[in-house]
Amino acid sequence: MYGETIQYYFKNPFNKFEMDDFSVEHYEDNDTCWDSLTIYLKIKDSKIENWSFTWDTAIITTALASLLWEISIWEKLETILTWDYNFMEEQLWDKVSDRRKKAAVLALLTTRNAIHKYLNDEIEDSFDDLI
Protein backbone atom coordinates (compact mmCIF):
# COMPACT_ATOMS: atom_id res chain seq x y z
CA MET A 1 0.00 0.00 0.00
CA TYR A 2 2.77 2.47 0.92
CA GLY A 3 6.13 2.84 -0.80
CA GLU A 4 9.38 1.47 0.56
CA THR A 5 10.53 4.82 1.92
CA ILE A 6 7.35 5.30 3.97
CA GLN A 7 7.54 1.74 5.29
CA TYR A 8 11.20 2.14 6.27
CA TYR A 9 10.77 5.40 8.18
CA PHE A 10 7.55 4.22 9.82
CA LYS A 11 9.21 1.07 11.12
CA ASN A 12 12.42 2.85 12.18
CA PRO A 13 11.57 6.19 13.83
CA PHE A 14 15.03 6.79 15.30
CA ASN A 15 14.09 10.14 16.80
CA LYS A 16 10.96 9.15 18.74
CA PHE A 17 11.62 10.47 22.22
CA GLU A 18 11.00 13.50 24.39
CA MET A 19 14.22 15.46 24.33
CA ASP A 20 15.39 16.74 27.73
CA ASP A 21 17.51 19.71 26.68
CA PHE A 22 15.36 21.22 23.93
CA SER A 23 15.34 24.89 22.95
CA VAL A 24 11.68 24.85 21.98
CA GLU A 25 8.79 22.42 21.82
CA HIS A 26 5.56 22.70 19.89
CA TYR A 27 2.36 20.65 19.56
CA GLU A 28 0.07 20.39 16.52
CA ASP A 29 -2.73 18.08 15.50
CA ASN A 30 -4.53 17.16 12.33
CA ASP A 31 -8.29 17.26 12.79
CA THR A 32 -8.78 15.37 9.53
CA CYS A 33 -7.22 12.13 10.77
CA TRP A 34 -6.75 12.93 14.49
CA ASP A 35 -2.96 12.59 14.41
CA SER A 36 -1.15 14.62 17.07
CA LEU A 37 2.52 15.42 17.32
CA THR A 38 4.90 17.24 19.65
CA ILE A 39 8.24 18.35 18.23
CA TYR A 40 11.33 19.13 20.33
CA LEU A 41 14.07 21.18 18.72
CA LYS A 42 17.53 21.92 19.98
CA ILE A 43 18.79 24.96 18.13
CA LYS A 44 22.36 26.22 17.92
CA ASP A 45 23.74 28.98 15.69
CA SER A 46 20.34 29.33 13.92
CA LYS A 47 20.44 25.66 12.89
CA ILE A 48 18.69 22.52 14.08
CA GLU A 49 21.19 20.63 16.23
CA ASN A 50 18.72 17.95 17.29
CA TRP A 51 15.08 17.13 16.52
CA SER A 52 12.79 14.65 18.21
CA PHE A 53 9.10 13.92 18.45
CA THR A 54 6.43 12.15 20.42
CA TRP A 55 3.20 11.23 18.77
CA ASP A 56 -0.16 9.62 18.41
CA THR A 57 0.01 9.24 14.65
CA ALA A 58 -0.57 6.92 11.74
CA ILE A 59 1.92 5.55 9.22
CA ILE A 60 2.34 8.62 6.96
CA THR A 61 2.82 11.14 9.76
CA THR A 62 5.24 8.89 11.65
CA ALA A 63 7.28 8.16 8.52
CA LEU A 64 7.51 11.79 7.45
CA ALA A 65 8.41 12.91 11.00
CA SER A 66 11.27 10.43 11.01
CA LEU A 67 12.38 11.52 7.53
CA LEU A 68 12.16 15.19 8.52
CA TRP A 69 14.56 14.56 11.40
CA GLU A 70 17.11 13.17 8.99
CA ILE A 71 16.96 16.08 6.54
CA SER A 72 16.67 18.93 9.06
CA ILE A 73 19.73 18.28 11.24
CA TRP A 74 22.19 21.18 10.84
CA GLU A 75 19.85 22.90 8.40
CA LYS A 76 19.34 26.66 8.74
CA LEU A 77 16.06 27.73 10.35
CA GLU A 78 15.35 30.15 7.50
CA THR A 79 15.69 27.32 4.98
CA ILE A 80 13.30 25.03 6.84
CA LEU A 81 10.72 27.83 6.89
CA THR A 82 10.62 27.63 3.07
CA TRP A 83 9.89 23.90 2.94
CA ASP A 84 6.38 22.75 1.97
CA TYR A 85 4.51 19.67 0.74
CA ASN A 86 6.33 19.71 -2.60
CA PHE A 87 9.69 19.66 -0.84
CA MET A 88 8.61 16.74 1.36
CA GLU A 89 7.30 14.88 -1.69
CA GLU A 90 10.72 15.28 -3.36
CA GLN A 91 12.43 13.86 -0.26
CA LEU A 92 9.99 10.98 -0.14
CA TRP A 93 10.37 10.12 -3.84
CA ASP A 94 6.68 9.32 -3.86
CA LYS A 95 3.27 10.96 -3.78
CA VAL A 96 0.63 10.50 -1.15
CA SER A 97 -3.08 10.69 -1.86
CA ASP A 98 -4.74 14.09 -1.68
CA ARG A 99 -6.58 13.11 1.47
CA ARG A 100 -3.27 12.26 3.22
CA LYS A 101 -1.41 15.48 2.35
CA LYS A 102 -2.07 16.99 5.79
CA ALA A 103 -0.62 13.86 7.39
CA ALA A 104 2.42 14.19 5.13
CA VAL A 105 3.16 17.73 6.35
CA LEU A 106 2.08 17.59 10.00
CA ALA A 107 5.67 17.17 11.23
CA LEU A 108 6.84 19.98 8.96
CA LEU A 109 4.01 22.27 10.10
CA THR A 110 4.84 21.53 13.72
CA THR A 111 8.54 22.14 13.09
CA ARG A 112 7.93 25.41 11.28
CA ASN A 113 5.68 26.64 14.08
CA ALA A 114 8.27 25.59 16.68
CA ILE A 115 10.81 27.69 14.78
CA HIS A 116 8.40 30.64 14.69
CA LYS A 117 7.90 30.23 18.45
CA TYR A 118 11.68 30.13 18.98
CA LEU A 119 12.18 33.22 16.82
CA ASN A 120 9.25 34.93 18.55
CA ASP A 121 8.24 36.33 15.16
CA GLU A 122 4.47 36.16 15.87
CA ILE A 123 3.88 34.00 12.77
CA GLU A 124 1.84 30.82 12.87
CA ASP A 125 1.69 28.64 9.77
CA SER A 126 -1.31 26.53 8.84
CA PHE A 127 -1.78 23.53 6.56
CA ASP A 128 -2.80 25.98 3.82
CA ASP A 129 0.69 27.50 3.94
CA LEU A 130 2.29 24.13 3.18
CA ILE A 131 -0.08 22.38 0.78
N, CA, C and O atoms as a DFTB+ gen file, in Angstrom:
524 C
 N C O
     1  1       0.821      -1.198       0.000
     2  2       0.000       0.000       0.000
     3  2       0.865       1.262       0.000
     4  3       0.615       2.177      -0.784
     5  1       1.880       1.322       0.871
     6  2       2.770       2.466       0.916
     7  2       4.114       2.086       0.325
     8  3       4.503       0.918       0.338
     9  1       4.831       3.100      -0.201
    10  2       6.131       2.843      -0.796
    11  2       7.170       2.415       0.226
    12  3       6.952       2.489       1.435
    13  1       8.299       1.967      -0.290
    14  2       9.380       1.473       0.560
    15  2       9.907       2.530       1.526
    16  3      10.217       2.224       2.677
    17  1      10.007       3.764       1.060
    18  2      10.529       4.824       1.916
    19  2       9.605       5.053       3.112
    20  3      10.076       5.175       4.242
    21  1       8.314       5.111       2.875
    22  2       7.350       5.303       3.966
    23  2       7.420       4.131       4.935
    24  3       7.439       4.336       6.149
    25  1       7.458       2.924       4.425
    26  2       7.541       1.744       5.288
    27  2       8.807       1.775       6.152
    28  3       8.754       1.499       7.351
    29  1       9.932       2.108       5.540
    30  2      11.198       2.142       6.265
    31  2      11.144       3.132       7.420
    32  3      11.444       2.774       8.559
    33  1      10.764       4.373       7.136
    34  2      10.771       5.399       8.175
    35  2       9.687       5.164       9.225
    36  3       9.865       5.539      10.384
    37  1       8.585       4.559       8.847
    38  2       7.546       4.224       9.816
    39  2       8.045       3.161      10.799
    40  3       7.800       3.251      12.001
    41  1       8.734       2.175      10.284
    42  2       9.206       1.067      11.117
    43  2      10.459       1.430      11.931
    44  3      10.779       0.750      12.905
    45  1      11.155       2.480      11.542
    46  2      12.423       2.851      12.178
    47  2      12.460       4.324      12.583
    48  3      13.329       5.059      12.114
    49  1      11.552       4.771      13.432
    50  2      11.568       6.192      13.833
    51  2      12.646       6.457      14.887
    52  3      12.366       6.468      16.086
    53  1      13.866       6.667      14.428
    54  2      15.030       6.789      15.297
    55  2      14.942       7.952      16.286
    56  3      15.618       7.941      17.315
    57  1      14.136       8.929      15.990
    58  2      14.095      10.140      16.801
    59  2      12.806      10.260      17.616
    60  3      12.380      11.370      17.934
    61  1      12.195       9.151      17.949
    62  2      10.962       9.154      18.737
    63  2      11.314       9.145      20.222
    64  3      11.511       8.090      20.824
    65  1      11.387      10.331      20.790
    66  2      11.615      10.471      22.222
    67  2      11.385      11.926      22.616
    68  3      11.437      12.823      21.774
    69  1      11.136      12.144      23.877
    70  2      10.999      13.500      24.390
    71  2      12.380      13.983      24.815
    72  3      12.951      13.500      25.792
    73  1      12.893      14.926      24.075
    74  2      14.222      15.462      24.334
    75  2      14.226      16.226      25.659
    76  3      13.281      16.951      25.968
    77  1      15.290      16.057      26.432
    78  2      15.390      16.739      27.726
    79  2      15.881      18.174      27.605
    80  3      15.382      19.059      28.300
    81  1      16.841      18.410      26.741
    82  2      17.511      19.711      26.677
    83  2      17.116      20.505      25.434
    84  3      17.969      21.087      24.764
    85  1      15.828      20.524      25.134
    86  2      15.361      21.215      23.927
    87  2      15.372      22.731      24.109
    88  3      15.317      23.245      25.226
    89  1      15.447      23.431      22.975
    90  2      15.345      24.890      22.946
    91  2      13.897      25.332      22.856
    92  3      13.515      26.367      23.401
    93  1      13.094      24.534      22.159
    94  2      11.681      24.851      21.978
    95  2      10.920      23.560      21.705
    96  3      11.451      22.624      21.107
    97  1       9.676      23.526      22.150
    98  2       8.793      22.419      21.819
    99  2       7.494      23.009      21.275
   100  3       7.123      24.140      21.591
   101  1       6.823      22.222      20.458
   102  2       5.556      22.697      19.895
   103  2       4.668      21.498      19.589
   104  3       5.146      20.444      19.170
   105  1       3.371      21.676      19.804
   106  2       2.363      20.646      19.565
   107  2       1.435      21.092      18.442
   108  3       1.051      22.259      18.372
   109  1       1.079      20.162      17.567
   110  2       0.070      20.387      16.523
   111  2      -0.741      19.111      16.383
   112  3      -0.292      18.024      16.746
   113  1      -1.942      19.263      15.850
   114  2      -2.728      18.084      15.504
   115  2      -3.403      18.286      14.160
   116  3      -3.482      19.396      13.634
   117  1      -3.878      17.191      13.633
   118  2      -4.534      17.164      12.330
   119  2      -5.962      16.696      12.566
   120  3      -6.203      15.513      12.806
   121  1      -6.905      17.625      12.495
   122  2      -8.290      17.260      12.789
   123  2      -8.946      16.417      11.690
   124  3     -10.071      15.944      11.856
   125  1      -8.255      16.234      10.587
   126  2      -8.784      15.373       9.527
   127  2      -8.633      13.899       9.889
   128  3      -9.542      13.100       9.662
   129  1      -7.479      13.546      10.452
   130  2      -7.225      12.132      10.769
   131  2      -6.928      11.911      12.254
   132  3      -6.688      10.779      12.674
   133  1      -6.942      12.970      13.039
   134  2      -6.750      12.928      14.490
   135  2      -5.324      12.580      14.910
   136  3      -5.104      12.168      16.049
   137  1      -4.360      12.739      14.017
   138  2      -2.962      12.594      14.407
   139  2      -2.577      13.773      15.296
   140  3      -3.079      14.882      15.118
   141  1      -1.691      13.529      16.243
   142  2      -1.154      14.616      17.066
   143  2       0.342      14.382      17.255
   144  3       0.815      13.247      17.306
   145  1       1.065      15.487      17.357
   146  2       2.515      15.417      17.323
   147  2       3.102      16.547      18.161
   148  3       2.639      17.685      18.092
   149  1       4.116      16.228      18.950
   150  2       4.901      17.244      19.650
   151  2       6.336      17.134      19.148
   152  3       6.926      16.054      19.126
   153  1       6.874      18.267      18.750
   154  2       8.238      18.352      18.232
   155  2       9.108      19.042      19.278
   156  3       8.689      20.008      19.914
   157  1      10.327      18.530      19.445
   158  2      11.325      19.127      20.332
   159  2      12.535      19.479      19.481
   160  3      13.104      18.614      18.815
   161  1      12.927      20.738      19.503
   162  2      14.069      21.182      18.718
   163  2      15.168      21.706      19.632
   164  3      14.905      22.467      20.563
   165  1      16.374      21.302      19.364
   166  2      17.535      21.917      19.982
   167  2      18.179      22.746      18.885
   168  3      18.544      22.226      17.831
   169  1      18.314      24.029      19.139
   170  2      18.790      24.965      18.127
   171  2      20.114      25.567      18.587
   172  3      20.275      25.969      19.740
   173  1      21.050      25.614      17.649
   174  2      22.357      26.219      17.918
   175  2      22.812      26.938      16.664
   176  3      22.778      26.371      15.572
   177  1      23.237      28.181      16.812
   178  2      23.735      28.984      15.689
   179  2      22.723      29.050      14.548
   180  3      23.093      28.956      13.377
   181  1      21.444      29.211      14.892
   182  2      20.342      29.329      13.924
   183  2      20.193      28.093      13.040
   184  3      19.733      28.177      11.901
   185  1      20.591      26.939      13.590
   186  2      20.442      25.663      12.887
   187  2      19.861      24.632      13.843
   188  3      19.992      24.755      15.060
   189  1      19.219      23.614      13.280
   190  2      18.690      22.521      14.080
   191  2      19.859      21.609      14.462
   192  3      20.486      20.998      13.597
   193  1      20.140      21.525      15.748
   194  2      21.187      20.627      16.226
   195  2      20.616      19.238      16.532
   196  3      21.271      18.219      16.313
   197  1      19.383      19.221      17.043
   198  2      18.717      17.948      17.294
   199  2      17.213      18.155      17.171
   200  3      16.705      19.257      17.379
   201  1      16.510      17.077      16.828
   202  2      15.082      17.134      16.519
   203  2      14.478      15.813      16.964
   204  3      14.932      14.746      16.551
   205  1      13.460      15.883      17.800
   206  2      12.793      14.650      18.207
   207  2      11.293      14.882      18.261
   208  3      10.822      16.017      18.181
   209  1      10.548      13.789      18.399
   210  2       9.100      13.917      18.450
   211  2       8.480      12.817      19.292
   212  3       9.041      11.735      19.460
   213  1       7.311      13.129      19.811
   214  2       6.431      12.146      20.422
   215  2       5.115      12.271      19.692
   216  3       4.796      13.335      19.161
   217  1       4.344      11.196      19.659
   218  2       3.197      11.228      18.774
   219  2       2.082      10.278      19.161
   220  3       2.236       9.371      19.978
   221  1       0.968      10.536      18.536
   222  2      -0.156       9.615      18.410
   223  2      -0.552       9.741      16.947
   224  3      -1.486      10.468      16.609
   225  1       0.157       9.035      16.087
   226  2       0.012       9.238      14.646
   227  2      -0.061       7.921      13.885
   228  3       0.255       6.849      14.402
   229  1      -0.488       8.050      12.646
   230  2      -0.571       6.915      11.737
   231  2       0.727       6.803      10.928
   232  3       1.693       7.527      11.170
   233  1       0.722       5.895       9.982
   234  2       1.920       5.555       9.218
   235  2       2.549       6.755       8.515
   236  3       3.748       6.989       8.665
   237  1       1.776       7.515       7.758
   238  2       2.337       8.617       6.961
   239  2       2.987       9.670       7.862
   240  3       4.120      10.083       7.615
   241  1       2.284      10.102       8.892
   242  2       2.818      11.142       9.765
   243  2       4.082      10.661      10.469
   244  3       5.064      11.399      10.552
   245  1       4.067       9.445      10.970
   246  2       5.241       8.893      11.649
   247  2       6.427       8.811      10.686
   248  3       7.537       9.211      11.036
   249  1       6.202       8.306       9.504
   250  2       7.278       8.163       8.521
   251  2       7.858       9.517       8.137
   252  3       9.078       9.674       8.084
   253  1       7.011      10.484       7.874
   254  2       7.507      11.794       7.453
   255  2       8.162      12.542       8.606
   256  3       9.068      13.342       8.372
   257  1       7.733      12.308       9.842
   258  2       8.407      12.908      11.002
   259  2       9.820      12.338      11.122
   260  3      10.771      13.074      11.385
   261  1       9.949      11.057      10.934
   262  2      11.268      10.431      11.007
   263  2      12.167      10.908       9.864
   264  3      13.347      11.186      10.077
   265  1      11.623      11.001       8.680
   266  2      12.376      11.516       7.527
   267  2      12.781      12.969       7.756
   268  3      13.908      13.357       7.447
   269  1      11.869      13.771       8.297
   270  2      12.162      15.189       8.517
   271  2      13.338      15.360       9.472
   272  3      14.165      16.253       9.287
   273  1      13.414      14.514      10.483
   274  2      14.556      14.563      11.404
   275  2      15.854      14.419      10.616
   276  3      16.799      15.182      10.818
   277  1      15.891      13.457       9.736
   278  2      17.110      13.171       8.989
   279  2      17.542      14.338       8.101
   280  3      18.736      14.614       7.980
   281  1      16.599      15.013       7.488
   282  2      16.958      16.077       6.541
   283  2      17.092      17.452       7.193
   284  3      17.612      18.377       6.568
   285  1      16.630      17.606       8.444
   286  2      16.669      18.933       9.055
   287  2      17.876      19.167       9.963
   288  3      18.163      20.310      10.319
   289  1      18.587      18.100      10.344
   290  2      19.733      18.278      11.235
   291  2      20.800      19.139      10.561
   292  3      21.230      18.857       9.443
   293  1      21.211      20.178      11.251
   294  2      22.187      21.182      10.836
   295  2      21.715      22.044       9.673
   296  3      22.516      22.706       9.012
   297  1      20.416      22.029       9.431
   298  2      19.850      22.902       8.397
   299  2      19.514      24.255       9.035
   300  3      19.134      24.324      10.204
   301  1      19.658      25.311       8.260
   302  2      19.339      26.659       8.742
   303  2      17.831      26.791       8.970
   304  3      17.022      26.266       8.205
   305  1      17.476      27.501      10.034
   306  2      16.062      27.726      10.346
   307  2      15.352      28.410       9.183
   308  3      14.240      28.027       8.820
   309  1      15.986      29.413       8.603
   310  2      15.355      30.151       7.502
   311  2      15.081      29.249       6.300
   312  3      14.109      29.465       5.577
   313  1      15.908      28.262       6.085
   314  2      15.694      27.323       4.985
   315  2      14.489      26.434       5.271
   316  3      13.642      26.232       4.401
   317  1      14.411      25.906       6.480
   318  2      13.296      25.025       6.843
   319  2      11.967      25.760       6.711
   320  3      10.957      25.155       6.352
   321  1      11.958      27.046       6.996
   322  2      10.718      27.826       6.888
   323  2      10.237      27.978       5.446
   324  3       9.127      28.457       5.216
   325  1      11.051      27.578       4.479
   326  2      10.623      27.631       3.072
   327  2      10.085      26.286       2.588
   328  3       9.472      26.216       1.523
   329  1      10.308      25.221       3.355
   330  2       9.886      23.895       2.935
   331  2       8.367      23.769       2.985
   332  3       7.706      24.366       3.835
   333  1       7.820      22.972       2.044
   334  2       6.379      22.749       1.968
   335  2       6.112      21.308       1.526
   336  3       7.020      20.477       1.513
   337  1       4.861      21.021       1.165
   338  2       4.512      19.667       0.743
   339  2       5.359      19.219      -0.449
   340  3       5.831      18.082      -0.477
   341  1       5.553      20.086      -1.415
   342  2       6.333      19.709      -2.604
   343  2       7.754      19.304      -2.226
   344  3       8.293      18.346      -2.780
   345  1       8.357      20.020      -1.295
   346  2       9.691      19.658      -0.836
   347  2       9.676      18.277      -0.183
   348  3      10.547      17.451      -0.456
   349  1       8.690      18.025       0.676
   350  2       8.607      16.735       1.356
   351  2       8.375      15.608       0.349
   352  3       8.935      14.521       0.488
   353  1       7.559      15.867      -0.648
   354  2       7.300      14.875      -1.688
   355  2       8.593      14.524      -2.423
   356  3       8.831      13.356      -2.732
   357  1       9.429      15.527      -2.706
   358  2      10.716      15.278      -3.362
   359  2      11.613      14.408      -2.485
   360  3      12.306      13.524      -2.991
   361  1      11.604      14.651      -1.178
   362  2      12.432      13.861      -0.264
   363  2      11.932      12.424      -0.159
   364  3      12.709      11.486       0.017
   365  1      10.621      12.280      -0.272
   366  2       9.987      10.979      -0.136
   367  2      10.130      10.135      -1.404
   368  3      10.074       8.907      -1.343
   369  1      10.311      10.777      -2.528
   370  2      10.375      10.120      -3.839
   371  2       9.070       9.423      -4.166
   372  3       9.055       8.416      -4.874
   373  1       7.992       9.949      -3.658
   374  2       6.682       9.318      -3.862
   375  2       5.609      10.348      -3.573
   376  3       5.866      11.353      -2.910
   377  1       4.419      10.102      -4.065
   378  2       3.271      10.960      -3.782
   379  2       2.385      10.252      -2.770
   380  3       2.354       9.024      -2.688
   381  1       1.667      11.060      -2.005
   382  2       0.629      10.504      -1.150
   383  2      -0.702      10.982      -1.704
   384  3      -0.754      11.961      -2.449
   385  1      -1.761      10.305      -1.347
   386  2      -3.078      10.691      -1.857
   387  2      -3.452      12.080      -1.343
   388  3      -2.955      12.527      -0.309
   389  1      -4.320      12.745      -2.068
   390  2      -4.739      14.091      -1.680
   391  2      -5.297      14.132      -0.263
   392  3      -5.090      15.109       0.457
   393  1      -5.992      13.096       0.135
   394  2      -6.585      13.112       1.475
   395  2      -5.563      12.875       2.576
   396  3      -5.889      13.043       3.752
   397  1      -4.328      12.488       2.231
   398  2      -3.273      12.256       3.223
   399  2      -2.198      13.354       3.213
   400  3      -1.187      13.240       3.905
   401  1      -2.421      14.415       2.427
   402  2      -1.408      15.478       2.350
   403  2      -1.186      16.167       3.691
   404  3      -0.051      16.511       4.020
   405  1      -2.246      16.375       4.472
   406  2      -2.068      16.987       5.788
   407  2      -1.207      16.089       6.681
   408  3      -0.353      16.578       7.420
   409  1      -1.432      14.793       6.610
   410  2      -0.616      13.856       7.391
   411  2       0.842      13.937       6.955
   412  3       1.750      13.815       7.776
   413  1       1.060      14.143       5.664
   414  2       2.421      14.195       5.125
   415  2       3.177      15.439       5.575
   416  3       4.408      15.431       5.588
   417  1       2.479      16.499       5.941
   418  2       3.162      17.734       6.346
   419  2       2.961      18.093       7.816
   420  3       3.414      19.152       8.249
   421  1       2.299      17.247       8.589
   422  2       2.075      17.586       9.999
   423  2       3.393      17.826      10.742
   424  3       3.502      18.794      11.495
   425  1       4.372      16.982      10.548
   426  2       5.665      17.173      11.226
   427  2       6.346      18.457      10.765
   428  3       6.948      19.168      11.569
   429  1       6.251      18.753       9.475
   430  2       6.840      19.985       8.959
   431  2       6.109      21.202       9.514
   432  3       6.748      22.173       9.920
   433  1       4.788      21.163       9.536
   434  2       4.010      22.265      10.096
   435  2       4.388      22.496      11.555
   436  3       4.580      23.635      11.981
   437  1       4.493      21.418      12.314
   438  2       4.840      21.525      13.725
   439  2       6.247      22.085      13.889
   440  3       6.495      22.906      14.772
   441  1       7.162      21.641      13.043
   442  2       8.544      22.137      13.089
   443  2       8.606      23.612      12.739
   444  3       9.263      24.392      13.428
   445  1       7.926      23.996      11.672
   446  2       7.931      25.407      11.282
   447  2       7.353      26.285      12.385
   448  3       7.885      27.359      12.667
   449  1       6.266      25.836      13.012
   450  2       5.677      26.637      14.082
   451  2       6.545      26.645      15.336
   452  3       6.531      27.624      16.083
   453  1       7.297      25.579      15.582
   454  2       8.269      25.586      16.685
   455  2       9.357      26.621      16.403
   456  3       9.782      27.341      17.307
   457  1       9.802      26.694      15.159
   458  2      10.808      27.689      14.780
   459  2      10.248      29.098      14.954
   460  3      10.923      29.973      15.496
   461  1       9.023      29.318      14.499
   462  2       8.404      30.640      14.686
   463  2       8.324      30.993      16.169
   464  3       8.580      32.133      16.556
   465  1       7.968      30.009      16.997
   466  2       7.904      30.235      18.448
   467  2       9.296      30.595      18.979
   468  3       9.438      31.529      19.768
   469  1      10.298      29.869      18.554
   470  2      11.680      30.127      18.981
   471  2      12.126      31.527      18.561
   472  3      12.756      32.243      19.340
   473  1      11.801      31.908      17.340
   474  2      12.177      33.224      16.822
   475  2      11.318      34.346      17.392
   476  3      11.661      35.523      17.282
   477  1      10.199      33.966      18.003
   478  2       9.251      34.932      18.552
   479  2       8.841      35.953      17.493
   480  3       8.780      37.154      17.757
   481  1       8.560      35.447      16.287
   482  2       8.237      36.334      15.164
   483  2       6.735      36.544      14.969
   484  3       6.319      37.190      14.008
   485  1       5.924      36.001      15.876
   486  2       4.466      36.164      15.870
   487  2       3.807      35.615      14.601
   488  3       2.724      36.064      14.226
   489  1       4.446      34.655      13.942
   490  2       3.883      33.997      12.771
   491  2       3.442      32.605      13.183
   492  3       4.128      31.924      13.945
   493  1       2.293      32.190      12.673
   494  2       1.837      30.820      12.873
   495  2       1.373      30.281      11.526
   496  3       0.416      30.787      10.940
   497  1       2.052      29.260      11.049
   498  2       1.694      28.644       9.773
   499  2       0.503      27.721       9.956
   500  3       0.228      27.245      11.057
   501  1      -0.202      27.476       8.854
   502  2      -1.313      26.531       8.841
   503  2      -1.060      25.517       7.717
   504  3      -0.120      25.659       6.935
   505  1      -1.908      24.505       7.655
   506  2      -1.782      23.533       6.564
   507  2      -1.847      24.217       5.201
   508  3      -1.161      23.805       4.266
   509  1      -2.666      25.258       5.088
   510  2      -2.796      25.979       3.816
   511  2      -1.480      26.605       3.358
   512  3      -1.267      26.794       2.160
   513  1      -0.608      26.923       4.296
   514  2       0.688      27.501       3.936
   515  2       1.644      26.475       3.360
   516  3       2.624      26.835       2.708
   517  1       1.369      25.198       3.594
   518  2       2.286      24.133       3.183
   519  2       1.793      23.302       2.018
   520  3       2.598      22.707       1.301
   521  1       0.486      23.248       1.816
   522  2      -0.083      22.375       0.782
   523  2      -0.493      23.193      -0.429
   524  3      -0.994      22.639      -1.408
